[in-house]
């Protein structure tokens, strides 16, 4: 992370030392403000990331103020997609910050090893970063240094945005002038917004630009601008247009390319005006990929943007290109007849091939949409027999006598969400209704309560996918506000629905993501940026999974 202070010789490796309650295990990174170590907090027996301030900055009042501001900013951002700060302190003359340790690697290292990830993984990363930025911007915080290095990803594709050391408040108690000298440009040239390069006042839309550049890099495998110096690159952000993403990745849906270019608009007024707007269009892109209609004009935010359909050729334009616009009428009819025959033969061949691969599959239950490789996100591949096989495995679990309640709930949730992803909504509705009905069958009150909560949440998800936002929101709210009591005298009682709902979502992360996606869909359909009452808005963010991956 760049800093305004001159670089000096790095501090010796502190591996093996103990600072207060923290035993340093190894160095895991370094930035402009200091080094980062993996450490063991002995009192709580947990691994943490220990960020140490450079020696020469300990006596620099500006640096100390920025360090303190970073701690205060991150401490306010309690969100599953933001690295959590535990505490700040000082020991042996060293100032440090204790952060959540994330087992994974940053996007830069990921791409260096594996190249651009598959589209479903990319969309999952984009969604989670957007949720993190939405939370930060709602708290009045601009990150100012969004880039692949500051986005951590675990093996389960759980994203954590880190390093808010360059953030500052555009609304709050800490004026930026107290932290950053006037005229000093903070950020990384490869990802900086034009207004940031020029030293102008920045707001949350600057993060949207840097986020768009990061998305471009993530999809194309390279940043949009390169140069022989930092100044060179910074100047291109102000003066040059990026190469169309579709030229580098012609396999991408035009709507995905359009979203990225809209985020990267030179004029802040032409960009998405908030991370919530990004999320709204991301839901539409996901729906388009699921139904095979990904090419459409997305929402325009403040109304100043252009239709994103211009980001690439539409399906209709491609069809027109395939048919001669002039020539002998007989030739055109012949071509149409040839195309019709080819399509008919392809359809017959496809049916025969599918029947050969799936001899016992019921045609009435054929998947209607693409399958998913991640929670709440579509894959661009056509349906194959993998989902059919998984469906049969789950049905075996559910139809086997003596299956434990926990296993039955887990299988029911997975099967219901599989049906949702395949757009088999009546079957998903039936599956979640049956799960809710298990409440009356089981003697274990906790299992019964969990089945009821999971089933009703699943039904609300189905309503959202049926484009019924108001009934869906009402059911979500009913689940949250419901406070049943279980058990007889002396038996266990579950009086707090928050415990039941949160506990259920923590136990089933895929359901948590499905609920979050459903509420984002409902908000988009209702044209709202924030759901009311507050309980719905809290449910909108995926629940934080406490255990490590």
C-alpha positions in Angstrom: 0.0 0.0 0.0 1.7 3.3 -1.1 2.5 5.9 1.5 3.6 9.5 1.4 6.7 8.7 3.5 10.0 7.7 2.0 10.8 4.0 2.0 13.6 2.9 4.3 15.3 -0.4 5.1 12.7 -3.0 6.1 12.4 -4.0 9.8 14.1 -7.3 10.7 11.8 -10.3 10.7 10.1 -10.5 14.1 9.2 -14.2 13.8 9.4 -15.9 17.2 9.0 -12.8 19.3 6.2 -12.2 21.7 4.4 -8.8 21.9 2.1 -8.8 24.9 -0.6 -11.4 24.4 0.6 -12.3 20.9 3.3 -14.8 19.8 4.5 -14.0 16.3 4.6 -17.1 14.0 5.6 -15.8 10.6 5.6 -12.8 8.3 2.7 -12.9 5.8 2.9 -9.5 4.1 4.0 -5.9 4.1 2.6 -2.5 3.1 3.5 1.1 3.0 2.6 1.5 6.7 4.3 -1.6 8.0 4.5 -5.4 8.2 1.8 -8.0 8.7 2.5 -11.2 10.7 0.5 -14.3 11.6 0.4 -14.5 15.3 -1.1 -16.6 18.1 -3.2 -14.8 20.7 -2.3 -16.9 23.7 -5.2 -15.9 26.0 -7.9 -16.9 23.4 -5.8 -19.5 21.6 -6.6 -18.1 18.2 -4.7 -17.1 15.1 -4.7 -13.4 14.2 -3.1 -11.1 11.7 -0.8 -8.6 13.5 -0.2 -5.4 11.6 2.9 -3.4 12.9 3.5 0.2 12.2 6.9 1.0 10.8 9.5 2.4 13.3 10.0 5.8 11.5 6.2 6.3 11.5 5.8 5.9 15.3 6.9 9.5 15.8 5.1 10.8 12.8 1.9 12.4 14.0 0.2 12.2 10.5 1.0 8.5 10.2 -0.2 7.8 13.7 -3.5 9.7 13.0 -3.9 7.6 9.8 -3.2 4.4 11.7 -5.7 5.4 14.4 -8.3 6.3 11.7 -7.8 2.9 10.1 -8.6 1.2 13.3 -11.7 3.3 14.0 -12.9 2.9 10.4 -12.6 -0.9 10.2 -14.0 -1.3 13.8 -17.2 0.2 12.6 -17.5 -2.2 9.6 -18.8 -5.4 11.2 -19.6 -7.3 8.0 -18.9 -10.9 6.9 -17.0 -9.6 3.8 -14.8 -7.2 5.6 -11.7 -8.2 7.6 -12.6 -7.6 11.2 -10.4 -5.6 13.6 -10.1 -7.0 17.1 -8.0 -4.4 18.9 -5.1 -1.9 18.7 -2.3 -1.7 21.1 1.4 -1.1 21.9 4.1 -3.3 23.3 7.9 -2.9 23.5 7.6 0.4 21.7 5.8 -1.1 18.7 2.3 0.0 17.8 0.1 -2.8 16.3 -3.4 -3.6 15.1 -4.9 -7.0 15.6 -7.0 -8.2 12.7 -9.0 -11.3 11.8 -6.7 -13.9 10.1 -8.1 -15.1 6.8 -6.9 -18.4 5.5 -6.6 -17.9 1.8 -4.8 -15.7 -0.8 -5.4 -12.4 -2.4 -6.8 -12.1 -5.9 -3.5 -11.0 -7.3 -1.8 -14.2 -6.2 -4.8 -16.2 -7.3 -4.6 -14.8 -10.8 -0.8 -15.2 -11.0 -1.2 -18.9 -10.2 -4.4 -19.8 -12.1 -5.3 -16.9 -14.4 -8.9 -15.5 -14.6 -11.3 -17.6 -12.6 -14.5 -19.1 -14.2 -17.4 -16.7 -14.6 -19.5 -18.1 -11.7 -16.5 -17.7 -9.3 -15.9 -14.2 -10.6 -19.5 -13.2 -10.1 -19.4 -14.6 -6.6 -16.3 -12.5 -5.8 -17.9 -9.4 -7.4 -21.1 -9.8 -5.4 -19.3 -10.2 -2.1 -16.9 -7.2 -2.7 -20.0 -5.1 -3.6 -21.6 -6.1 -0.4 -18.5 -5.0 1.5 -18.4 -1.7 -0.2 -22.1 -1.1 0.3 -21.6 -1.5 4.0 -18.5 0.8 4.1 -20.2 3.5 2.0 -23.3 3.4 4.2 -21.0 4.1 7.1 -19.5 7.1 5.3 -16.2 5.4 4.5 -14.3 5.4 1.2 -11.7 2.6 0.9 -9.6 4.5 -1.6 -7.4 1.5 -2.5 -9.6 -1.2 -3.9 -7.4 -3.6 -5.9 -6.8 -7.4 -6.2 -4.2 -7.3 -3.4 -6.8 -6.0 -0.9 -9.3 -8.7 -1.7 -8.8 -12.0 0.1 -10.5 -15.2 -1.0 -10.7 -18.5 0.9 -10.9 -22.0 -0.5 -14.7 -21.8 -0.2 -14.7 -18.5 -2.3 -15.6 -16.4 0.8 -14.3 -12.9 0.2 -12.8 -10.5 2.7 -11.9 -6.9 1.8 -9.0 -5.7 3.8 -6.6 -2.8 4.3 -8.7 0.3 4.9 -5.6 2.2 5.7 -6.2 4.7 2.9 -9.9 5.1 3.7 -11.3 8.4 4.8 -14.6 9.8 5.8 -16.8 11.7 3.4 -19.4 12.1 6.2 -18.5 11.6 9.8 -16.5 12.8 12.8 -13.0 12.6 11.4 -12.2 15.3 8.7 -9.9 14.0 6.0 -7.7 17.2 6.3 -6.7 15.9 9.8 -5.3 12.7 8.3 -4.1 13.3 4.8 -2.1 16.3 3.6 -3.7 18.5 1.0 -2.7 17.5 -2.5 -1.3 14.1 -1.5 -2.7 11.4 -3.8 -3.3 8.1 -2.2 -4.0 4.8 -3.9 -2.4 2.4 -6.5 -2.0 3.8 -10.0 -3.2 0.7 -11.8 -6.6 1.0 -10.1 -7.0 4.7 -9.3 -10.0 6.7 -10.4 -9.5 9.8 -12.6 -10.6 12.2 -9.9 -8.2 10.5 -7.4 -5.3 10.8 -9.9 -6.1 14.5 -10.3 -6.2 15.1 -6.5 -9.8 16.0 -6.5 -12.2 15.3 -3.7 -13.4 11.7 -3.9 -16.5 9.9 -2.7 -17.9 6.4 -2.9 -18.0 6.5 -6.7 -14.2 6.5 -6.7 -14.3 3.1 -5.1 -16.8 2.0 -7.8 -14.3 3.0 -10.5 -11.4 1.1 -8.8 -13.8 -1.8 -8.3 -14.6 -1.8 -12.0 -10.9 -1.8 -12.9 -10.4 -4.7 -10.5 -13.3 -6.6 -12.2 -11.8 -5.9 -15.6 -8.5 -7.3 -14.4 -10.3 -10.3 -12.9 -12.2 -11.1 -16.1 -9.5 -10.2 -18.7 -6.4 -11.4 -16.8 -4.8 -8.0 -17.2 -5.5 -4.4 -16.0 -7.0 -2.0 -18.6 -4.0 0.3 -18.6 -0.2 -0.3 -18.4 2.7 2.0 -18.7 6.4 2.5 -18.1 5.9 4.5 -14.9 3.2 5.1 -12.3 2.6 8.6 -13.8 2.1 7.0 -17.2 -0.6 4.7 -15.9 -2.3 7.3 -13.9 -2.5 9.6 -16.9 -4.2 6.9 -19.0 -6.9 6.6 -16.4 -7.7 10.3 -17.0 -7.2 10.5 -20.8 -7.6 7.1 -22.4 -10.5 4.7 -22.9 -9.9 1.0 -21.9 -9.9 -1.6 -24.6 -13.4 -3.2 -24.8 -13.6 -6.1 -22.4 -15.5 -8.0 -25.1 -12.4 -7.9 -27.4 -10.4 -9.7 -24.8 -13.2 -12.1 -23.6 -15.6 -12.6 -26.5 -17.1 -15.5 -24.5 -18.5 -13.2 -21.8 -22.2 -12.1 -21.8 -22.5 -8.5 -23.1 -24.3 -7.5 -19.9 -21.3 -8.5 -17.8 -19.0 -6.4 -20.0 -21.4 -3.5 -19.9 -21.5 -3.5 -16.1 -17.7 -3.4 -15.9 -17.5 -0.5 -18.4 -20.2 1.4 -16.6 -18.3 1.1 -13.3 -15.2 2.5 -15.1 -16.8 5.6 -16.6 -14.5 8.6 -16.5 -17.2 10.9 -15.3 -18.4 9.9 -11.8 -22.0 10.9 -12.8 -21.9 8.2 -15.5 -21.0 5.4 -13.2 -23.1 3.4 -10.8 -23.9 5.8 -8.0 -23.7 3.2 -5.3 -22.6 -0.4 -4.6 -26.2 -1.2 -4.1 -26.9 -0.2 -7.7 -24.1 -2.6 -8.8 -25.8 -5.4 -6.8 -29.1 -4.7 -8.3 -27.8 -5.1 -11.9 -25.7 -8.1 -10.8 -29.0 -9.8 -9.8 -30.4 -9.1 -13.3 -27.2 -10.5 -14.9 -27.5 -13.6 -12.8 -31.2 -14.0 -13.8 -30.3 -13.5 -17.4 -27.6 -16.2 -17.3 -30.0 -18.6 -15.5 -32.8 -18.2 -18.1 -30.5 -17.8 -21.1 -31.5 -14.1 -21.7 -28.5 -12.3 -20.4 -28.5 -9.6 -23.1 -30.7 -6.7 -21.9 -30.5 -3.0 -20.9 -29.7 -2.7 -17.3 -30.9 0.0 -14.8 -29.3 3.4 -15.3 -28.8 4.5 -11.7 -29.2 8.2 -11.8 -30.5 8.2 -15.3 -27.4 9.7 -16.9 -25.9 6.4 -18.1 -26.4 4.8 -21.5 -28.1 1.5 -22.2 -25.7 -1.3 -21.5 -27.0 -3.2 -24.6 -24.5 -1.2 -26.6 -21.6 -3.0 -24.8 -21.8 -5.8 -27.3 -23.9 -7.2 -30.2 -27.4 -8.2 -29.3 -28.8 -11.6 -30.1 -31.1 -10.1 -32.7 -28.2 -8.3 -34.4 -26.3 -11.5 -34.6 -29.3 -13.2 -36.2 -29.6 -10.5 -38.8 -25.9 -10.8 -39.6 -26.5 -14.5 -40.4 -29.2 -13.8 -42.9 -28.5 -12.0 -46.2 -30.3 -8.6 -46.3 -30.3 -8.6 -50.1 -30.1 -11.0 -53.0 -32.5 -13.3 -54.7 -35.7 -14.2 -52.7 -35.2 -17.8 -53.6 -31.8 -17.8 -52.1 -33.0 -16.4 -48.8 -35.8 -19.0 -48.6 -33.3 -21.7 -49.3 -31.0 -20.5 -46.5 -33.9 -20.3 -44.1 -35.0 -23.8 -45.0 -31.4 -25.0 -44.5 -31.2 -23.3 -41.0 -34.6 -24.8 -40.0 -33.5 -28.3 -41.0 -30.2 -28.0 -39.1 -32.0 -26.8 -36.0 -34.5 -29.7 -36.2 -31.7 -32.2 -36.6 -29.7 -30.7 -33.7 -32.7 -30.8 -31.4 -33.5 -34.4 -32.2 -29.8 -35.4 -31.7 -29.8 -33.5 -28.4 -32.9 -35.4 -27.2 -31.4 -38.7 -28.2 -28.1 -38.0 -26.6 -29.7 -36.8 -23.3 -31.9 -39.9 -23.3 -28.8 -42.1 -23.8 -27.0 -40.5 -20.9 -30.0 -40.3 -18.6 -32.1 -43.4 -19.3 -34.2 -43.1 -16.1 -34.6 -39.4 -16.1 -38.2 -38.1 -16.1 -38.6 -35.6 -19.0 -41.1 -33.7 -17.0 -38.4 -32.9 -14.5 -35.7 -31.8 -17.0 -33.8 -28.8 -15.7 -35.0 -25.6 -17.2 -32.0 -23.4 -16.4 -28.3 -23.6 -15.9 -26.8 -25.3 -12.9 -24.7 -23.5 -10.3 -21.1 -24.0 -9.1 -21.5 -21.6 -6.2 -24.2 -20.4 -3.7 -26.7 -18.1 -5.4 -24.7 -17.8 -8.6 -25.3 -19.3 -12.1 -22.9 -21.2 -14.2 -22.8 -20.5 -17.9 -22.6 -24.2 -18.8 -25.7 -26.1 -20.0 -27.3 -28.5 -17.5 -25.7 -31.9 -17.3 -26.3 -35.2 -15.5 -24.4 -34.0 -12.4 -27.5 -32.3 -10.9 -29.6 -35.3 -11.7 -27.2 -37.6 -9.9 -27.0 -35.3 -6.9 -30.8 -35.1 -6.8 -31.1 -38.9 -6.7 -28.5 -39.0 -3.9 -30.4 -36.5 -1.8 -33.7 -38.3 -2.4 -32.1 -41.5 -1.2 -31.1 -39.8 2.1 -34.6 -38.3 2.5 -36.4 -41.6 1.7 -34.3 -43.8 3.9 -36.0 -44.8 7.1 -34.1 -43.8 10.2 -32.3 -40.8 8.7 -31.2 -38.4 11.4 -33.1 -35.1 11.6 -30.0 -33.1 11.0 -29.2 -35.1 7.9 -32.7 -34.8 6.6 -32.8 -31.0 7.1 -29.4 -30.6 5.3 -30.6 -32.8 2.4 -33.9 -31.0 2.1 -32.3 -27.6 2.1 -29.8 -28.6 -0.6 -32.4 -30.3 -2.7 -34.8 -27.3 -2.5 -32.0 -24.9 -3.5 -31.0 -27.2 -6.3 -34.6 -27.0 -7.6 -34.5 -23.2 -7.3 -31.3 -22.9 -9.3 -32.8 -25.1 -12.0 -36.0 -23.0 -12.0 -38.0 -26.0 -10.9 -39.9 -23.7 -8.6 -43.1 -25.9 -8.0 -40.8 -28.7 -6.8 -38.7 -26.4 -4.7 -41.9 -25.1 -3.1 -43.1 -28.6 -2.4 -39.7 -29.6 -0.9 -39.6 -26.6 1.5 -43.3 -27.2 2.4 -42.5 -30.8 3.4 -39.5 -29.6 5.4 -41.6 -27.1 7.3 -44.1 -29.9 8.0 -41.5 -32.0 9.7 -41.9 -29.6 12.7 -44.9 -31.7 13.7 -43.2 -35.1 13.2 -40.0 -34.8 15.3 -39.8 -34.9 19.0 -36.5 -33.1 19.2 -37.6 -29.5 19.7 -34.4 -28.0 18.3 -34.6 -30.1 15.1 -38.3 -29.3 14.8 -37.7 -25.6 15.1 -34.8 -25.7 12.7 -36.9 -27.6 10.1 -39.7 -25.0 10.4 -37.3 -22.0 10.1 -35.4 -23.5 7.1 -38.6 -24.6 5.4 -40.2 -21.1 5.7 -37.1 -19.3 4.6 -36.9 -21.6 1.6 -40.5 -20.8 0.7 -39.7 -17.1 0.9 -36.8 -17.7 -1.5 -39.1 -19.4 -3.9 -41.6 -16.5 -3.8 -38.7 -14.1 -4.6 -37.8 -16.2 -7.7 -41.4 -16.2 -8.7 -41.1 -12.4 -8.7 -43.5 -11.9 -5.8 -41.4 -9.5 -3.7 -44.1 -8.4 -1.2 -45.3 -11.9 -0.2 -41.7 -13.0 0.0 -40.7 -10.1 2.2 -43.7 -10.7 4.4 -42.8 -14.3 4.9 -39.2 -13.4 5.7 -40.4 -11.0 8.3 -42.8 -13.5 9.8 -40.0 -15.9 10.3 -37.8 -13.3 12.0 -40.6 -12.1 14.2 -42.1 -15.5 15.1 -41.4 -16.5 18.7 -42.8 -19.9 19.4 -42.0 -21.8 22.6 -41.2 -25.5 22.6 -41.0 -28.1 25.3 -43.0 -28.9 28.4 -42.3 -28.0 32.0 -38.7 -28.2 32.7 -37.9 -28.8 29.0 -35.9 -26.6 26.6 -37.6 -23.4 25.4 -36.6 -21.4 22.4 -38.1 -18.0 22.8 -35.8 -15.8 20.7 -36.4 -16.2 17.0 -33.2 -14.3 16.2 -31.3 -17.3 17.7 -33.2 -19.7 15.6 -33.0 -17.8 12.3 -29.3 -16.8 12.8 -28.4 -20.3 14.0 -30.1 -21.9 11.0 -28.4 -19.6 8.5 -25.0 -20.2 10.1 -25.6 -24.0 9.9 -26.6 -23.8 6.2 -24.4 -21.2 4.4 -26.0 -22.0 1.0 -29.4 -21.1 2.4 -27.9 -17.9 3.9 -26.7 -16.8 0.5 -30.0 -17.8 -1.2 -31.9 -15.7 1.4 -29.5 -12.7 0.7 -29.9 -13.1 -3.0 -33.7 -13.3 -2.7 -33.9 -10.1 -0.7 -31.6 -8.3 -3.2 -34.0 -9.6 -5.9 -37.0 -8.3 -4.0 -35.4 -4.9 -3.5 -34.7 -4.7 -7.2 -38.2 -5.6 -8.1 -39.7 -3.1 -5.7 -37.3 -0.4 -6.9 -35.9 0.1 -3.4 -32.3 0.6 -2.2 -33.1 -0.3 1.4 -35.7 -2.7 2.7 -38.0 -1.8 5.6 -38.2 -2.7 8.4 -34.6 -3.0 9.6 -35.0 -6.7 10.3 -35.2 -7.4 6.6 -32.2 -5.3 5.8 -30.2 -7.2 8.5 -31.2 -10.5 7.0 -30.1 -9.2 3.6 -26.4 -9.8 4.4 -25.2 -13.5 4.5 -24.7 -14.7 8.0 -21.1 -14.9 9.1 -19.8 -18.4 9.5 -17.9 -18.7 12.7 -15.7 -21.7 11.9 -12.6 -21.7 9.8 -12.5 -23.3 6.4 
